[in-house]
Amino acid sequence: MFKLNKLADYATVLMAYMAVHSGHIFTARDLAEATHITLPTVGKILKMMAKAKLLRSTRGAKGGYELSRSATEISIADILFAIEDKVAMTDCSHKAGECALENYCSIRCNWQLINQTILSALESLSLADMAKPMVKKQIPATQQIFLDAIRF
C-alpha cells in the first residue's frame, strides 16, 4: 500500500488551513486548536515548512507563521518534499543502487514510470487546489488518473 506518513498528511492539513485563511499570521497554538493536531507535532511541521521556505516566520508578541507565497505557487510535492527527502513508490524508482535486485529486475522501468506519473500529479496540484473542495469534473485528467489509482 502506498501511504504518506502522518507528518506529511498533517503538513498538508496545516498548509491547506493556512491557505484558506491566507493573509493571517498563525501561532502554532492557533493551528493546533483549529486542526486538532497536537501542539508538538504542529510546531515540528511549521519548522520544517519554514526551513523549506514554504512559510515565513515572524518573531515577537504578534509573531507567527504565514505562507511565504501564494497558495497557487506551492505544490503538494513542495510540501511533501519538505517532510520527506524522497517521495517514491519503491527504492529503485527513486535512486539507482538502492535495491539488491536492481540489475535483475525486469519491471524497474515501469516502477520509475509510475513514480514519475505520481510526482507529476503532485507537482501539478497546488495548495490552493488542495484547500478547496474538489468536484470530479473539475480535476484535470492527469490528476484524475492519479486519484483513481490511489483509491483501490
PEQUIBEL-V561087 format. One record per residue. N is the residue number from 1. RES is the residue in one small letter. PHI is phi as a letter, one per 20 degrees, with the letter a starting at -180 (* if undefined). PSI is psi as a letter, one per 20 degrees, with the letter a starting at -180 (none if undefined). D_FIRST is the distance of its C-alpha to the first C-alpha in whole Angstrom. Layout:
((N,RES,PHI,PSI,D_FIRST) (N,RES,PHI,PSI,D_FIRST))
This chain:
((1,m,*,p,0) (2,f,e,p,4) (3,k,b,p,6) (4,l,f,q,10) (5,n,f,r,12) (6,k,f,h,15) (7,l,f,g,17) (8,a,f,g,16) (9,d,f,g,15) (10,y,f,h,19) (11,a,f,g,20) (12,t,f,h,20) (13,v,f,g,21) (14,l,f,g,24) (15,m,f,h,25) (16,a,f,g,25) (17,y,f,g,27) (18,m,f,h,29) (19,a,f,g,29) (20,v,f,h,30) (21,h,d,l,33) (22,s,f,q,34) (23,g,n,i,37) (24,h,e,q,37) (25,i,d,p,37) (26,f,d,q,34) (27,t,e,r,35) (28,a,g,h,32) (29,r,f,g,33) (30,d,g,g,33) (31,l,f,h,30) (32,a,f,g,29) (33,e,f,g,31) (34,a,f,h,30) (35,t,d,i,26) (36,h,m,k,26) (37,i,e,p,24) (38,t,g,q,26) (39,l,g,g,29) (40,p,f,h,28) (41,t,f,g,24) (42,v,g,g,26) (43,g,g,g,29) (44,k,f,g,26) (45,i,f,g,24) (46,l,g,g,28) (47,k,f,g,29) (48,m,f,g,26) (49,m,f,h,26) (50,a,f,g,30) (51,k,f,h,30) (52,a,e,j,28) (53,k,m,k,30) (54,l,e,h,28) (55,l,c,q,31) (56,r,d,p,34) (57,s,d,q,36) (58,t,c,p,39) (59,r,e,r,41) (60,g,o,r,44) (61,a,f,h,44) (62,k,d,k,43) (63,g,e,r,40) (64,g,q,b,37) (65,y,c,q,34) (66,e,b,r,34) (67,l,f,p,32) (68,s,e,i,33) (69,r,b,r,33) (70,s,g,q,33) (71,a,f,h,29) (72,t,f,i,29) (73,e,e,j,30) (74,i,d,p,26) (75,s,e,r,23) (76,i,f,h,20) (77,a,f,g,19) (78,d,g,g,22) (79,i,f,g,21) (80,l,f,h,18) (81,f,f,h,20) (82,a,f,h,22) (83,i,e,g,19) (84,e,d,q,17) (85,d,f,i,19) (86,k,b,q,17) (87,v,c,o,14) (88,a,b,q,12) (89,m,f,h,9) (90,t,c,r,11) (91,d,g,g,14) (92,c,f,i,16) (93,s,e,i,15) (94,h,d,g,17) (95,k,b,p,20) (96,a,f,q,22) (97,g,n,j,23) (98,e,d,j,20) (99,c,c,p,19) (100,a,f,h,21) (101,l,e,j,20) (102,e,g,g,21) (103,n,f,i,24) (104,y,d,i,23) (105,c,e,p,20) (106,s,e,i,21) (107,i,d,j,18) (108,r,g,g,18) (109,c,f,h,19) (110,n,f,g,17) (111,w,f,h,14) (112,q,f,h,17) (113,l,f,g,17) (114,i,f,g,14) (115,n,f,g,14) (116,q,f,h,17) (117,t,f,g,17) (118,i,f,g,14) (119,l,f,g,17) (120,s,f,g,19) (121,a,f,g,18) (122,l,f,h,18) (123,e,f,h,21) (124,s,e,i,23) (125,l,e,o,22) (126,s,e,r,24) (127,l,f,h,24) (128,a,f,g,27) (129,d,f,g,25) (130,m,f,h,22) (131,a,f,i,25) (132,k,d,q,26) (133,p,g,p,25) (134,m,d,p,24) (135,v,d,p,25) (136,k,g,g,23) (137,k,f,i,27) (138,q,e,i,27) (139,i,e,p,24) (140,p,g,q,24) (141,a,g,g,23) (142,t,f,h,21) (143,q,f,h,19) (144,q,f,h,19) (145,i,g,g,17) (146,f,f,g,14) (147,l,f,g,14) (148,d,f,h,14) (149,a,f,h,11) (150,i,e,i,9) (151,r,e,i,11) (152,f,f,none,9))
